[in-house]
Structures are given as structure tokens and as C-alpha cells.
Amino acid sequence: MPAYAHEAPTGWRYPYSCCSGFDCREVSSKVIGEGPEGYVIKGTGEIVSYSDARLKNSPDGEYHWCSVAGADDTRTICLFVPPHSF
């Protein structure tokens, strides 16, 4: 059975590979942008490309950002994104 760090507000668990208990949180869609190269963390300018292994499907349809120490100015560990609606 895999180890999990903690739960998202809607009850699903962040994988241990993404979170050590305080790295992940739900964020507003205003915090994450989308461009031709991938998702953009607006506060840092970091781009998480569409093919990046850190990009995950969001089980609850919300954005969740896992960053080093849960800080708003560090690198991304994992980014959970909602599915596109076409």
C-alpha cells in the first residue's frame, strides 16, 4: 500500500512523492496560467510543461500546487490540474 502525506480539502490524498505533509495546497485558478509551453505558476514565472512528470490530473477538478516547504516562491514539486473541457 502506498504512503500518503495528507489530504486535500475534498478528501483525496496527495501522494507522498508530491508532499511531505505541508508542501501541497489547493490554489485558485488565478494562481495558475496556461500558455503554449505549459502551465505557468504566476507568482514565480515557473513553467511546468505539458509533458512534465510533475503534472498530475486533479481528482477533484481543482488546482493543487505542491512546492518546496509549501512556500509561494519556491519550485514546483507537483501540480494537479483539472481536465480540459473541450
PyMOL commands that set and color helices and strands:
alter all, ss='L'
color gray80, all
select helices_A, chain A and resi 68-70
alter helices_A, ss='H'
color red, helices_A
select strands_A, chain A and resi 4-7+13-15+24-27+32-35+38-41+47-49+55-57+63-67+76-81
alter strands_A, ss='S'
color yellow, strands_A
deselect
rebuild
show_as cartoon
